[in-house]
Amino acid sequence: MSGNFISELLQSITERGRDLLAKARGQEDATPAGLMRLAGDLLRRRGEATGVALAEVVLTRYAHLPEDGRRDFLQHLAQDYGPDRDRLEKAIDAYRTDATEINALALHEAAEPRRQELIRRLNHSPGGTAALVHMREDIFRHERDLPELAALDADFRHLFSSWFNRGFLVLRPIDWNTPANILEKIIRYEAVHAIRNWEDLRGRIEPPDRRCFAFFHPRLVDEPLIFVEVALTQDIPDAIAPLLAATRSGIKASDATTAVFYSISNCQKGLRGISFGNFLIKQVVEELRRELPKLSTFVTLSPVPDFARWLAGALSSETSILPQDLRDALAELKDEPPHELPESLKRPMLAAAAIYFTQAKAAGNQPRDSVARFHLGNGARLERIDWQGDLSEKGIAQAYGLMVNYLYELDDIEANHEAFADRGEIIASSEVRQHLRRKAAARAQEKTPEKMIEKPAPEPAAE
């Protein structure tokens, strides 16, 4: 086969791709229905080069649709690009007749929605991965009004779980020498403790007792997926303000014994539900231990984002898991809370928080608190509830100023994870359980003669 033939063939393919791209940049049939026809054409094509060009056409055209047009396109994908029904029924019949591994595989392949193959082909386009992540953000905006989008989202989640698995992720340190376009995104994506300006960012990543790490993906080179900010200290902190203070006195990294993960931020909304944080923390621990062998304690200083909302409901509900004595003690919080809670509320507030962390449940019998689900699922221990840990406006609104420490005891991580995953046990320190004992003792005192309460209340089992 001559070189001229190969050259002419490649040129022909390239010109066809250019024609498709030119059509995308024009105005011809720039509607959701027209885009669906292009998507169908992409699924039918077998040529890789023209397929890549057509994938770029589809994504370019989609990006230029108005909001309602993108919604209609997503709805079409959800409704019209499920499994091939004829092929699926034949595969079902074949497996029922002869339940072999080959027929099981054919059934599995036939059951796959055609949407998944379309998404794979769209991903071949230059910039396709980023475009698909943004497309999933559009699904989130419309899924409440269009329940059928749940199936489409399941396809995205299935594929993203493979494309963004740990083997493809790259851990990079973030410091003052990191390119400015990435640093700007760190400022923008910080979701826990807002970074006010460049000087504020510098204070978090340049001092010798500060570290920041982020995961990146090869197809999203300058887009961090998730990042963690770390403070190197000599003890476990109980408040965020001293860690972030511009005038704080730092320490030498070599003098630190404790690494504090005080902010973990997911950056890409379209990757919601794709877990990176467990890998991130484990790898950062390994990196820090290699650099600083004296580090012996790895702990978080975490927000409690849903506690105030939960407590407001618990104080108003007659079926609340809060005992009546705590509801009475905290009754004043039904009104607008003060910026700084009085010391008289400390004991009942910590008792209520201990109940929240150990007994309040969400769907699937999981802990109500999303941050707790994350860290407990990674094998951490609920170590301490911090009174007045965050007195910022956000901290008061979310949790009446409470924060919490989760301890990553390296020798216990695996056992803690298995206890939580297999049996739903919440591993908590004796200090946290002490708040529960005080609550139990207070209830016993109401019902028992004083001479009968010399014996301490029994310690509740871990949940």
SESE-69433 format. One record per residue (C-alpha): residue number from 1; residue in three letters; x, y, z. Coordinates in steps of 0.02 Angstrom, whole numbers, plus 50000, padded with zeros to 5 digits. Example, Ala and Ser with C-alpha at 12.3 -4.5 7.8 and 13.67 -1.06 7.14 Angstrom:
// SESE-69433
{n=1 res=Ala east=50615 north=49775 up=50390}
{n=2 res=Ser east=50684 north=49947 up=50357}
END
This chain:
// SESE-69433
{n=1 res=Met east=50000 north=50000 up=50000}
{n=2 res=Ser east=50079 north=50164 up=49943}
{n=3 res=Gly east=50117 north=50309 up=50059}
{n=4 res=Asn east=50017 north=50422 up=49943}
{n=5 res=Phe east=49859 north=50317 up=49971}
{n=6 res=Ile east=49878 north=50326 up=50160}
{n=7 res=Ser east=49908 north=50513 up=50152}
{n=8 res=Glu east=49756 north=50541 up=50040}
{n=9 res=Leu east=49647 north=50433 up=50154}
{n=10 res=Leu east=49698 north=50530 up=50309}
{n=11 res=Gln east=49671 north=50694 up=50219}
{n=12 res=Ser east=49497 north=50638 up=50165}
{n=13 res=Ile east=49452 north=50589 up=50344}
{n=14 res=Thr east=49520 north=50754 up=50409}
{n=15 res=Glu east=49421 north=50854 up=50282}
{n=16 res=Arg east=49261 north=50762 up=50327}
{n=17 res=Gly east=49295 north=50801 up=50510}
{n=18 res=Arg east=49323 north=50983 up=50466}
{n=19 res=Asp east=49158 north=50987 up=50372}
{n=20 res=Leu east=49069 north=50920 up=50525}
{n=21 res=Leu east=49151 north=51048 up=50638}
{n=22 res=Ala east=49109 north=51188 up=50517}
{n=23 res=Lys east=48928 north=51131 up=50519}
{n=24 res=Ala east=48929 north=51133 up=50710}
{n=25 res=Arg east=48990 north=51311 up=50713}
{n=26 res=Gly east=48852 north=51362 up=50596}
{n=27 res=Gln east=48668 north=51381 up=50634}
{n=28 res=Glu east=48598 north=51234 up=50539}
{n=29 res=Asp east=48468 north=51142 up=50641}
{n=30 res=Ala east=48540 north=51203 up=50806}
{n=31 res=Thr east=48401 north=51122 up=50907}
{n=32 res=Pro east=48393 north=50979 up=51033}
{n=33 res=Ala east=48309 north=50871 up=50899}
{n=34 res=Gly east=48450 north=50910 up=50776}
{n=35 res=Leu east=48577 north=50870 up=50909}
{n=36 res=Met east=48493 north=50703 up=50942}
{n=37 res=Arg east=48510 north=50661 up=50758}
{n=38 res=Leu east=48696 north=50697 up=50769}
{n=39 res=Ala east=48708 north=50589 up=50926}
{n=40 res=Gly east=48623 north=50446 up=50834}
{n=41 res=Asp east=48744 north=50469 up=50690}
{n=42 res=Leu east=48890 north=50460 up=50814}
{n=43 res=Leu east=48827 north=50294 up=50883}
{n=44 res=Arg east=48810 north=50220 up=50708}
{n=45 res=Arg east=48983 north=50271 up=50647}
{n=46 res=Arg east=49128 north=50151 up=50658}
{n=47 res=Gly east=49269 north=50262 up=50594}
{n=48 res=Glu east=49374 north=50326 up=50739}
{n=49 res=Ala east=49436 north=50488 up=50661}
{n=50 res=Thr east=49266 north=50544 up=50599}
{n=51 res=Gly east=49191 north=50486 up=50763}
{n=52 res=Val east=49307 north=50599 up=50861}
{n=53 res=Ala east=49263 north=50745 up=50749}
{n=54 res=Leu east=49077 north=50710 up=50766}
{n=55 res=Ala east=49093 north=50694 up=50955}
{n=56 res=Glu east=49169 north=50868 up=50957}
{n=57 res=Val east=49024 north=50930 up=50851}
{n=58 res=Val east=48896 north=50860 up=50973}
{n=59 res=Leu east=48982 north=50933 up=51126}
{n=60 res=Thr east=49010 north=51102 up=51043}
{n=61 res=Arg east=48830 north=51111 up=50987}
{n=62 res=Tyr east=48769 north=51058 up=51160}
{n=63 res=Ala east=48873 north=51193 up=51246}
{n=64 res=His east=48790 north=51326 up=51138}
{n=65 res=Leu east=48612 north=51270 up=51173}
{n=66 res=Pro east=48511 north=51378 up=51293}
{n=67 res=Glu east=48468 north=51305 up=51463}
{n=68 res=Asp east=48300 north=51235 up=51410}
{n=69 res=Gly east=48379 north=51159 up=51254}
{n=70 res=Arg east=48509 north=51067 up=51358}
{n=71 res=Arg east=48370 north=51006 up=51472}
{n=72 res=Asp east=48272 north=50938 up=51322}
{n=73 res=Phe east=48428 north=50852 up=51254}
{n=74 res=Leu east=48461 north=50767 up=51421}
{n=75 res=Gln east=48279 north=50713 up=51430}
{n=76 res=His east=48293 north=50636 up=51256}
{n=77 res=Leu east=48449 north=50540 up=51310}
{n=78 res=Ala east=48361 north=50474 up=51464}
{n=79 res=Gln east=48202 north=50420 up=51373}
{n=80 res=Asp east=48263 north=50363 up=51202}
{n=81 res=Tyr east=48438 north=50291 up=51228}
{n=82 res=Gly east=48406 north=50147 up=51347}
{n=83 res=Pro east=48446 north=49966 up=51303}
{n=84 res=Asp east=48401 north=49896 up=51133}
{n=85 res=Arg east=48237 north=49809 up=51182}
{n=86 res=Asp east=48239 north=49677 up=51045}
{n=87 res=Arg east=48419 north=49629 up=51081}
{n=88 res=Leu east=48385 north=49625 up=51268}
{n=89 res=Glu east=48232 north=49512 up=51252}
{n=90 res=Lys east=48327 north=49391 up=51141}
{n=91 res=Ala east=48471 north=49387 up=51266}
{n=92 res=Ile east=48348 north=49353 up=51408}
{n=93 res=Asp east=48269 north=49210 up=51312}
{n=94 res=Ala east=48440 north=49138 up=51270}
{n=95 res=Tyr east=48496 north=49141 up=51451}
{n=96 res=Arg east=48335 north=49063 up=51512}
{n=97 res=Thr east=48357 north=48923 up=51385}
{n=98 res=Asp east=48541 north=48896 up=51421}
{n=99 res=Ala east=48615 north=48983 up=51574}
{n=100 res=Thr east=48796 north=48981 up=51516}
{n=101 res=Glu east=48929 north=49110 up=51555}
{n=102 res=Ile east=48930 north=49162 up=51372}
{n=103 res=Asn east=48742 north=49194 up=51374}
{n=104 res=Ala east=48758 north=49286 up=51541}
{n=105 res=Leu east=48889 north=49399 up=51463}
{n=106 res=Ala east=48778 north=49429 up=51311}
{n=107 res=Leu east=48634 north=49473 up=51428}
{n=108 res=His east=48745 north=49593 up=51524}
{n=109 res=Glu east=48799 north=49680 up=51364}
{n=110 res=Ala east=48622 north=49688 up=51297}
{n=111 res=Ala east=48559 north=49767 up=51459}
{n=112 res=Glu east=48681 north=49912 up=51447}
{n=113 res=Pro east=48593 north=50073 up=51396}
{n=114 res=Arg east=48650 north=50143 up=51229}
{n=115 res=Arg east=48679 north=50306 up=51323}
{n=116 res=Gln east=48836 north=50233 up=51399}
{n=117 res=Glu east=48915 north=50197 up=51231}
{n=118 res=Leu east=48866 north=50371 up=51172}
{n=119 res=Ile east=48950 north=50448 up=51325}
{n=120 res=Arg east=49106 north=50344 up=51293}
{n=121 res=Arg east=49116 north=50407 up=51116}
{n=122 res=Leu east=49089 north=50586 up=51168}
{n=123 res=Asn east=49234 north=50565 up=51288}
{n=124 res=His east=49351 north=50535 up=51139}
{n=125 res=Ser east=49333 north=50716 up=51089}
{n=126 res=Pro east=49470 north=50839 up=51138}
{n=127 res=Gly east=49409 north=50914 up=51301}
{n=128 res=Gly east=49272 north=50782 up=51305}
{n=129 res=Thr east=49298 north=50731 up=51486}
{n=130 res=Ala east=49280 north=50908 up=51551}
{n=131 res=Ala east=49127 north=50936 up=51441}
{n=132 res=Leu east=49044 north=50779 up=51509}
{n=133 res=Val east=49080 north=50831 up=51689}
{n=134 res=His east=48990 north=50995 up=51652}
{n=135 res=Met east=48848 north=50900 up=51567}
{n=136 res=Arg east=48820 north=50804 up=51728}
{n=137 res=Glu east=48805 north=50971 up=51820}
{n=138 res=Asp east=48659 north=51008 up=51704}
{n=139 res=Ile east=48579 north=50844 up=51757}
{n=140 res=Phe east=48587 north=50898 up=51939}
{n=141 res=Arg east=48499 north=51061 up=51898}
{n=142 res=His east=48351 north=50973 up=51818}
{n=143 res=Glu east=48338 north=50803 up=51905}
{n=144 res=Arg east=48208 north=50862 up=52031}
{n=145 res=Asp east=48087 north=50914 up=51892}
{n=146 res=Leu east=48133 north=50769 up=51778}
{n=147 res=Pro east=48144 north=50607 up=51880}
{n=148 res=Glu east=48188 north=50510 up=51723}
{n=149 res=Leu east=48360 north=50593 up=51726}
{n=150 res=Ala east=48405 north=50477 up=51872}
{n=151 res=Ala east=48440 north=50337 up=51748}
{n=152 res=Leu east=48553 north=50451 up=51644}
{n=153 res=Asp east=48644 north=50507 up=51801}
{n=154 res=Ala east=48671 north=50324 up=51849}
{n=155 res=Asp east=48757 north=50299 up=51681}
{n=156 res=Phe east=48871 north=50448 up=51710}
{n=157 res=Arg east=48911 north=50390 up=51887}
{n=158 res=His east=48950 north=50214 up=51825}
{n=159 res=Leu east=49071 north=50277 up=51692}
{n=160 res=Phe east=49150 north=50413 up=51798}
{n=161 res=Ser east=49186 north=50287 up=51936}
{n=162 res=Ser east=49297 north=50196 up=51811}
{n=163 res=Trp east=49373 north=50347 up=51726}
{n=164 res=Phe east=49416 north=50432 up=51890}
{n=165 res=Asn east=49476 north=50281 up=51988}
{n=166 res=Arg east=49630 north=50294 up=52098}
{n=167 res=Gly east=49745 north=50225 up=51963}
{n=168 res=Phe east=49718 north=50380 up=51855}
{n=169 res=Leu east=49733 north=50511 up=51992}
{n=170 res=Val east=49893 north=50610 up=52018}
{n=171 res=Leu east=49933 north=50689 up=52187}
{n=172 res=Arg east=50021 north=50857 up=52177}
{n=173 res=Pro east=50078 north=50973 up=52315}
{n=174 res=Ile east=50006 north=51148 up=52304}
{n=175 res=Asp east=50127 north=51285 up=52356}
{n=176 res=Trp east=50170 north=51464 up=52313}
{n=177 res=Asn east=50264 north=51403 up=52158}
{n=178 res=Thr east=50110 north=51317 up=52086}
{n=179 res=Pro east=50049 north=51401 up=51925}
{n=180 res=Ala east=49936 north=51550 up=51958}
{n=181 res=Asn east=49789 north=51479 up=51859}
{n=182 res=Ile east=49783 north=51330 up=51978}
{n=183 res=Leu east=49804 north=51438 up=52134}
{n=184 res=Glu east=49659 north=51546 up=52075}
{n=185 res=Lys east=49552 north=51389 up=52067}
{n=186 res=Ile east=49605 north=51339 up=52243}
{n=187 res=Ile east=49539 north=51508 up=52303}
{n=188 res=Arg east=49377 north=51486 up=52205}
{n=189 res=Tyr east=49345 north=51305 up=52251}
{n=190 res=Glu east=49381 north=51319 up=52439}
{n=191 res=Ala east=49215 north=51263 up=52513}
{n=192 res=Val east=49247 north=51252 up=52700}
{n=193 res=His east=49341 north=51408 up=52756}
{n=194 res=Ala east=49335 north=51543 up=52621}
{n=195 res=Ile east=49501 north=51611 up=52559}
{n=196 res=Arg east=49479 north=51800 up=52556}
{n=197 res=Asn east=49621 north=51850 up=52439}
{n=198 res=Trp east=49793 north=51802 up=52376}
{n=199 res=Glu east=49879 north=51851 up=52538}
{n=200 res=Asp east=49759 north=51739 up=52634}
{n=201 res=Leu east=49801 north=51596 up=52515}
{n=202 res=Arg east=49986 north=51629 up=52539}
{n=203 res=Gly east=49966 north=51612 up=52726}
{n=204 res=Arg east=49889 north=51440 up=52702}
{n=205 res=Ile east=50017 north=51363 up=52584}
{n=206 res=Glu east=50184 north=51453 up=52603}
{n=207 res=Pro east=50232 north=51442 up=52790}
{n=208 res=Pro east=50339 north=51293 up=52838}
{n=209 res=Asp east=50202 north=51223 up=52950}
{n=210 res=Arg east=50071 north=51221 up=52813}
{n=211 res=Arg east=50040 north=51097 up=52672}
{n=212 res=Cys east=49912 north=51080 up=52533}
{n=213 res=Phe east=49886 north=50933 up=52415}
{n=214 res=Ala east=49769 north=50906 up=52269}
{n=215 res=Phe east=49717 north=50762 up=52156}
{n=216 res=Phe east=49722 north=50791 up=51967}
{n=217 res=His east=49667 north=50685 up=51819}
{n=218 res=Pro east=49767 north=50671 up=51656}
{n=219 res=Arg east=49616 north=50729 up=51554}
{n=220 res=Leu east=49587 north=50880 up=51668}
{n=221 res=Val east=49766 north=50938 up=51682}
{n=222 res=Asp east=49742 north=51108 up=51765}
{n=223 res=Glu east=49581 north=51067 up=51857}
{n=224 res=Pro east=49600 north=51003 up=52035}
{n=225 res=Leu east=49472 north=50870 up=52080}
{n=226 res=Ile east=49489 north=50884 up=52269}
{n=227 res=Phe east=49615 north=50965 up=52385}
{n=228 res=Val east=49657 north=50960 up=52569}
{n=229 res=Glu east=49736 north=51095 up=52676}
{n=230 res=Val east=49849 north=51035 up=52818}
{n=231 res=Ala east=49915 north=51124 up=52973}
{n=232 res=Leu east=50067 north=51051 up=53060}
{n=233 res=Thr east=50050 north=51075 up=53248}
{n=234 res=Gln east=50106 north=51005 up=53416}
{n=235 res=Asp east=49932 north=50964 up=53480}
{n=236 res=Ile east=49754 north=50931 up=53424}
{n=237 res=Pro east=49668 north=51100 up=53396}
{n=238 res=Asp east=49493 north=51137 up=53459}
{n=239 res=Ala east=49458 north=51296 up=53359}
{n=240 res=Ile east=49487 north=51353 up=53181}
{n=241 res=Ala east=49523 north=51538 up=53210}
{n=242 res=Pro east=49697 north=51513 up=53285}
{n=243 res=Leu east=49745 north=51402 up=53139}
{n=244 res=Leu east=49694 north=51533 up=53011}
{n=245 res=Ala east=49750 north=51689 up=53104}
{n=246 res=Ala east=49863 north=51800 up=52999}
{n=247 res=Thr east=49965 north=51844 up=53155}
{n=248 res=Arg east=49987 north=51668 up=53220}
{n=249 res=Ser east=50157 north=51606 up=53274}
{n=250 res=Gly east=50211 north=51461 up=53165}
{n=251 res=Ile east=50326 north=51317 up=53206}
{n=252 res=Lys east=50460 north=51225 up=53112}
{n=253 res=Ala east=50391 north=51078 up=53014}
{n=254 res=Ser east=50521 north=50967 up=53097}
{n=255 res=Asp east=50448 north=51011 up=53269}
{n=256 res=Ala east=50272 north=50957 up=53223}
{n=257 res=Thr east=50196 north=50798 up=53296}
{n=258 res=Thr east=50019 north=50821 up=53230}
{n=259 res=Ala east=49949 north=50843 up=53054}
{n=260 res=Val east=49779 north=50928 up=53054}
{n=261 res=Phe east=49667 north=50910 up=52901}
{n=262 res=Tyr east=49563 north=51066 up=52924}
{n=263 res=Ser east=49484 north=51087 up=52752}
{n=264 res=Ile east=49441 north=50961 up=52616}
{n=265 res=Ser east=49355 north=51035 up=52462}
{n=266 res=Asn east=49282 north=50944 up=52312}
{n=267 res=Cys east=49308 north=51052 up=52159}
{n=268 res=Gln east=49200 north=50979 up=52019}
{n=269 res=Lys east=49013 north=50979 up=52048}
{n=270 res=Gly east=48991 north=50858 up=51904}
{n=271 res=Leu east=49091 north=50727 up=51999}
{n=272 res=Arg east=48976 north=50727 up=52150}
{n=273 res=Gly east=48962 north=50552 up=52222}
{n=274 res=Ile east=49130 north=50497 up=52149}
{n=275 res=Ser east=49239 north=50470 up=52302}
{n=276 res=Phe east=49416 north=50539 up=52302}
{n=277 res=Gly east=49434 north=50594 up=52482}
{n=278 res=Asn east=49475 north=50425 up=52558}
{n=279 res=Phe east=49618 north=50400 up=52434}
{n=280 res=Leu east=49674 north=50579 up=52459}
{n=281 res=Ile east=49690 north=50569 up=52648}
{n=282 res=Lys east=49779 north=50402 up=52645}
{n=283 res=Gln east=49905 north=50460 up=52516}
{n=284 res=Val east=49934 north=50627 up=52602}
{n=285 res=Val east=49968 north=50534 up=52765}
{n=286 res=Glu east=50098 north=50429 up=52674}
{n=287 res=Glu east=50178 north=50583 up=52596}
{n=288 res=Leu east=50186 north=50674 up=52763}
{n=289 res=Arg east=50258 north=50525 up=52856}
{n=290 res=Arg east=50396 north=50508 up=52726}
{n=291 res=Glu east=50438 north=50693 up=52740}
{n=292 res=Leu east=50415 north=50711 up=52929}
{n=293 res=Pro east=50443 north=50547 up=53023}
{n=294 res=Lys east=50405 north=50631 up=53192}
{n=295 res=Leu east=50222 north=50651 up=53146}
{n=296 res=Ser east=50122 north=50530 up=53253}
{n=297 res=Thr east=49946 north=50604 up=53257}
{n=298 res=Phe east=49833 north=50629 up=53106}
{n=299 res=Val east=49671 north=50717 up=53145}
{n=300 res=Thr east=49540 north=50830 up=53068}
{n=301 res=Leu east=49461 north=50990 up=53126}
{n=302 res=Ser east=49295 north=50972 up=53039}
{n=303 res=Pro east=49135 north=51073 up=53020}
{n=304 res=Val east=48965 north=51003 up=53066}
{n=305 res=Pro east=48864 north=51072 up=52919}
{n=306 res=Asp east=48691 north=51007 up=52962}
{n=307 res=Phe east=48688 north=51009 up=53152}
{n=308 res=Ala east=48592 north=51172 up=53177}
{n=309 res=Arg east=48457 north=51117 up=53055}
{n=310 res=Trp east=48441 north=50948 up=53139}
{n=311 res=Leu east=48437 north=51024 up=53314}
{n=312 res=Ala east=48301 north=51147 up=53266}
{n=313 res=Gly east=48193 north=51003 up=53208}
{n=314 res=Ala east=48236 north=50898 up=53360}
{n=315 res=Leu east=48187 north=51038 up=53480}
{n=316 res=Ser east=48018 north=51056 up=53396}
{n=317 res=Ser east=47973 north=50873 up=53374}
{n=318 res=Glu east=47879 north=50773 up=53505}
{n=319 res=Thr east=47957 north=50614 up=53435}
{n=320 res=Ser east=48134 north=50681 up=53443}
{n=321 res=Ile east=48277 north=50568 up=53499}
{n=322 res=Leu east=48328 north=50710 up=53615}
{n=323 res=Pro east=48267 north=50681 up=53793}
{n=324 res=Gln east=48150 north=50811 up=53866}
{n=325 res=Asp east=48279 north=50881 up=53986}
{n=326 res=Leu east=48393 north=50927 up=53840}
{n=327 res=Arg east=48249 north=51000 up=53741}
{n=328 res=Asp east=48207 north=51109 up=53892}
{n=329 res=Ala east=48387 north=51161 up=53920}
{n=330 res=Leu east=48410 north=51212 up=53738}
{n=331 res=Ala east=48236 north=51284 up=53711}
{n=332 res=Glu east=48301 north=51461 up=53688}
{n=333 res=Leu east=48388 north=51406 up=53528}
{n=334 res=Lys east=48219 north=51399 up=53442}
{n=335 res=Asp east=48242 north=51586 up=53424}
{n=336 res=Glu east=48384 north=51670 up=53332}
{n=337 res=Pro east=48545 north=51606 up=53416}
{n=338 res=Pro east=48668 north=51733 up=53488}
{n=339 res=His east=48836 north=51752 up=53402}
{n=340 res=Glu east=48921 north=51668 up=53550}
{n=341 res=Leu east=48822 north=51545 up=53654}
{n=342 res=Pro east=48824 north=51567 up=53844}
{n=343 res=Glu east=48931 north=51447 up=53944}
{n=344 res=Ser east=48774 north=51381 up=54027}
{n=345 res=Leu east=48727 north=51294 up=53865}
{n=346 res=Lys east=48893 north=51203 up=53845}
{n=347 res=Arg east=48848 north=51039 up=53932}
{n=348 res=Pro east=48675 north=51017 up=53854}
{n=349 res=Met east=48741 north=51069 up=53684}
{n=350 res=Leu east=48884 north=50943 up=53690}
{n=351 res=Ala east=48762 north=50808 up=53748}
{n=352 res=Ala east=48644 north=50847 up=53605}
{n=353 res=Ala east=48790 north=50843 up=53483}
{n=354 res=Ala east=48846 north=50674 up=53549}
{n=355 res=Ile east=48670 north=50607 up=53518}
{n=356 res=Tyr east=48672 north=50684 up=53344}
{n=357 res=Phe east=48836 north=50600 up=53297}
{n=358 res=Thr east=48798 north=50430 up=53371}
{n=359 res=Gln east=48609 north=50411 up=53347}
{n=360 res=Ala east=48540 north=50528 up=53213}
{n=361 res=Lys east=48521 north=50430 up=53051}
{n=362 res=Ala east=48496 north=50467 up=52867}
{n=363 res=Ala east=48440 north=50348 up=52731}
{n=364 res=Gly east=48515 north=50175 up=52738}
{n=365 res=Asn east=48546 north=50188 up=52925}
{n=366 res=Gln east=48695 north=50300 up=52890}
{n=367 res=Pro east=48746 north=50443 up=53006}
{n=368 res=Arg east=48647 north=50601 up=52973}
{n=369 res=Asp east=48804 north=50707 up=52963}
{n=370 res=Ser east=48887 north=50701 up=52791}
{n=371 res=Val east=49061 north=50740 up=52858}
{n=372 res=Ala east=49042 north=50602 up=52987}
{n=373 res=Arg east=48992 north=50478 up=52851}
{n=374 res=Phe east=49149 north=50522 up=52755}
{n=375 res=His east=49276 north=50509 up=52896}
{n=376 res=Leu east=49197 north=50363 up=52990}
{n=377 res=Gly east=49184 north=50271 up=52825}
{n=378 res=Asn east=49370 north=50298 up=52801}
{n=379 res=Gly east=49409 north=50219 up=52970}
{n=380 res=Ala east=49429 north=50373 up=53079}
{n=381 res=Arg east=49369 north=50384 up=53259}
{n=382 res=Leu east=49252 north=50519 up=53324}
{n=383 res=Glu east=49378 north=50594 up=53444}
{n=384 res=Arg east=49312 north=50757 up=53515}
{n=385 res=Ile east=49170 north=50882 up=53498}
{n=386 res=Asp east=49238 north=51059 up=53507}
{n=387 res=Trp east=49135 north=51191 up=53596}
{n=388 res=Gln east=49149 north=51361 up=53509}
{n=389 res=Gly east=49265 north=51288 up=53378}
{n=390 res=Asp east=49204 north=51405 up=53240}
{n=391 res=Leu east=49126 north=51570 up=53292}
{n=392 res=Ser east=49118 north=51638 up=53116}
{n=393 res=Glu east=48948 north=51683 up=53046}
{n=394 res=Lys east=48948 north=51523 up=52945}
{n=395 res=Gly east=49002 north=51417 up=53093}
{n=396 res=Ile east=48863 north=51486 up=53203}
{n=397 res=Ala east=48732 north=51463 up=53067}
{n=398 res=Gln east=48783 north=51283 up=53030}
{n=399 res=Ala east=48821 north=51215 up=53203}
{n=400 res=Tyr east=48806 north=51349 up=53338}
{n=401 res=Gly east=48996 north=51359 up=53331}
{n=402 res=Leu east=49031 north=51173 up=53359}
{n=403 res=Met east=49169 north=51083 up=53267}
{n=404 res=Val east=49232 north=50904 up=53285}
{n=405 res=Asn east=49396 north=50808 up=53277}
{n=406 res=Tyr east=49407 north=50641 up=53188}
{n=407 res=Leu east=49564 north=50545 up=53231}
{n=408 res=Tyr east=49651 north=50432 up=53105}
{n=409 res=Glu east=49737 north=50306 up=53219}
{n=410 res=Leu east=49840 north=50215 up=53089}
{n=411 res=Asp east=49839 north=50047 up=53177}
{n=412 res=Asp east=49649 north=50051 up=53197}
{n=413 res=Ile east=49591 north=50120 up=53029}
{n=414 res=Glu east=49552 north=49953 up=52949}
{n=415 res=Ala east=49459 north=49884 up=53100}
{n=416 res=Asn east=49360 north=50046 up=53119}
{n=417 res=His east=49314 north=50046 up=52936}
{n=418 res=Glu east=49252 north=49866 up=52943}
{n=419 res=Ala east=49151 north=49899 up=53101}
{n=420 res=Phe east=49067 north=50047 up=53019}
{n=421 res=Ala east=49041 north=49968 up=52847}
{n=422 res=Asp east=48988 north=49794 up=52905}
{n=423 res=Arg east=48894 north=49830 up=53066}
{n=424 res=Gly east=48857 north=50015 up=53063}
{n=425 res=Glu east=48960 north=50044 up=53221}
{n=426 res=Ile east=49014 north=50222 up=53257}
{n=427 res=Ile east=49182 north=50216 up=53343}
{n=428 res=Ala east=49190 north=50358 up=53469}
{n=429 res=Ser east=49316 north=50406 up=53602}
{n=430 res=Ser east=49282 north=50396 up=53788}
{n=431 res=Glu east=49270 north=50587 up=53790}
{n=432 res=Val east=49125 north=50585 up=53667}
{n=433 res=Arg east=49041 north=50442 up=53759}
{n=434 res=Gln east=49060 north=50542 up=53920}
{n=435 res=His east=48937 north=50670 up=53850}
{n=436 res=Leu east=48812 north=50528 up=53826}
{n=437 res=Arg east=48840 north=50467 up=54004}
{n=438 res=Arg east=48806 north=50640 up=54071}
{n=439 res=Lys east=48644 north=50643 up=53973}
{n=440 res=Ala east=48596 north=50472 up=54039}
{n=441 res=Ala east=48641 north=50520 up=54217}
{n=442 res=Ala east=48537 north=50678 up=54206}
{n=443 res=Arg east=48386 north=50578 up=54151}
{n=444 res=Ala east=48414 north=50451 up=54291}
{n=445 res=Gln east=48425 north=50589 up=54419}
{n=446 res=Glu east=48251 north=50650 up=54370}
{n=447 res=Lys east=48176 north=50477 up=54400}
{n=448 res=Thr east=48284 north=50405 up=54541}
{n=449 res=Pro east=48302 north=50456 up=54724}
{n=450 res=Glu east=48464 north=50547 up=54753}
{n=451 res=Lys east=48537 north=50410 up=54863}
{n=452 res=Met east=48519 north=50288 up=54718}
{n=453 res=Ile east=48630 north=50379 up=54593}
{n=454 res=Glu east=48801 north=50355 up=54668}
{n=455 res=Lys east=48835 north=50218 up=54542}
{n=456 res=Pro east=48882 north=50293 up=54371}
{n=457 res=Ala east=48765 north=50265 up=54226}
{n=458 res=Pro east=48815 north=50121 up=54112}
{n=459 res=Glu east=48916 north=50165 up=53959}
{n=460 res=Pro east=48814 north=50146 up=53799}
{n=461 res=Ala east=48875 north=50027 up=53667}
{n=462 res=Ala east=48955 north=50100 up=53510}
{n=463 res=Glu east=48830 north=50123 up=53370}
END
